Amino acid sequence: MLFLAELPEFSISLWEEIYFFAIAKNDPKHLLLAHLFDKPCFLGLLAVQADDIAGFHANTHIPVVVGAQMRYEVTGDLLYKTIGTFFMDIVNSSYIYATGGTTVREFWEDPKRLATTLETENEESCATYNMLKVSRNLFRWTKEVAYADYYERALTNGVLGIQRGTEPGIMIYMLPLGRGVSKARSFHQWGTQFDSFWCCYGTGIESFSKLGDSIYFEEQGEVPGLYVTQYVSSSLNWKAGGTVISQHISPLSSWDPYLQATITFSSEAAAQFSTLNFRIPSWVSSAGAKAELNGQRLNLPTPGKFLVLEGKWSPSDKLSLQFPLGLRTEAIKDDRPKYASLHAILYGPYLLAGLTSRDWELKADPDAPLSNWITPVPASYGSQLLSLSQASGNSSYFLTNTDHSITMEKSPEPGTDSAVHATFRLVSKDPTTSGIRSREGVIRKSVMLEPFDLPGMVIVEKGKEKHLVVEGSSKGSSSLFRVVAGLDGKAKAVSFESESHKGCYIYTGLNHDEGSGVKLGCVSDHSNSKFKKASSFAWEDATSHYHPISFVAKGASRNFLLVPLMSLRDESYTVYFDIQS
């Protein structure tokens, strides 16, 4: 008796390729060959609708499901359609993280037991790539919005963030989802452009080559139809409809909580009578959602359905869509009561991650709206960010928050914890200082220095010649510093004089060893050149910046800066929070 051995991962699309070949050749022998690669030990479970996939290697078996879907398309055998549908149902209900991804260390663990799987080796990129194929096929068959919603979630949170910023060819194998994790800290870490070629490099690079996939779907028939399932600035020359359809998506932000889409048309041929279907995502709140065609208000269906429009489309037509981007929490898929407090936070389709290396406790009133404890970072805050440096030889050292102590550290690389910790926001109690944009605009003003990733905390002096620390902002004058022109006389320098101790300044002592503490220095002789130099800092552009989608969440012992997971590079983050009432 022969047994089919476990196949290697490089055969990801083997079933698909054989079925495509069977279609092209119209040869039943190829169908038989493809059928030999079915895995009864796996597909059999799905055929009898048994949720028993725990222990299977995910990315060996998701392609088997894709192959089963192809068999349905080629043969019409409804069993294989049912297999694909049931598989998606159980993965979504029991094995999916808030990103839309799945797996821990490449395998499925016990269903609805995800709380104890959060670590560095979550969500293999290949598995997300193949889950997108499964959902795409299901949408093509059913036109159900739920599958397009899943595609949006997994693409946004599980694909767009697996490349390191804009650096091509630097990808990750796993997407860490544990507490205080980083994309740079996992077994594989970031790959390299020329020396890494894991399976997830092939699928990852392919994913970025087909970002236009699954935005539009055509329905053929006497009256051609088009489904717009993803809201991405793009254009489609739709020949069946005789029009070029273009969508423009306005930049998104946390302070303007709407997705704004403008749909316009241009003609390259005679327009045909056609049907347009626009997805109303399930995350949309009906309150505030609206659609206008040529300035006329339309009746919107409930979220999770399509807005259906019929007609001949001309260059004078314009459709405007407005979808509220609401905040919501989503419990981790774990049915054990002791993990009931673990939730992810989402803004529309975007999963928000908190910048933190360990803390994850949030404090919330269960009866209060989320807006009471999660608030948007105002647009004006971006102009209040800065970094402060001192030169030493050929190196620059930056004022840095190191575990609630203020130190001097070497110039940080963007997108790292060091860059986060070397960024501060100037906070003023003077309303005329709210629009700080330059050194000149803040001279002679009293300010507090708030660490970028610790909103609500500030630098505090503990007395003359004592080291500075980071504490809560309600510390009175001990957290207030008057900004003056740099004592060293340099053009772009500033110094910070304590409001509690006149003549005392934030002072490094010119000790530029990494990790050296910074204190409140006082000297009676202000002509002392060393003191002047050690109390003067170059005003630098901030080493970190607020993402347009940024929020502050109130924590039990500290607040958290929340940003889209997809936007992070090497920074430490947490995506599931312990939310206590």
Beta strands, then each sheet from edge to edge (+ up, - down):
strand 1: 216-219
strand 2: 225-228
strand 3: 234-238
strand 4: 243-249
strand 5: 258-266
strand 6: 274-279
strand 7: 290-293
strand 8: 296-298
strand 9: 306-311
strand 10: 318-324
strand 11: 327-331
strand 12: 342-347
strand 13: 350-355
strand 14: 361-363
strand 15: 374-376
strand 16: 385-392
strand 17: 395-402
strand 18: 405-410
strand 19: 424-427
strand 20: 446-451
strand 21: 457-460
strand 22: 469-472
strand 23: 481-485
strand 24: 493-498
strand 25: 504-507
strand 26: 516-517
strand 27: 519-522
strand 28: 537-540
strand 29: 551-553
strand 30: 560-564
strand 31: 573-574
strand 32: 576-580
sheet 1: 1+ 2- 6- 9+
sheet 2: 3+ 4- 5+ 10- 7+ 8-
sheet 3: 11+ 12- 13+ 30- 29+ 15-
sheet 4: 11+ 12- 32+ 14+
sheet 5: 11+ 12- 13+ 31-
sheet 6: 26+ 18- 17+ 16- 19+ 20- 23+ 24- 28+
sheet 7: 21+ 22-
sheet 8: 25+ 27-
end
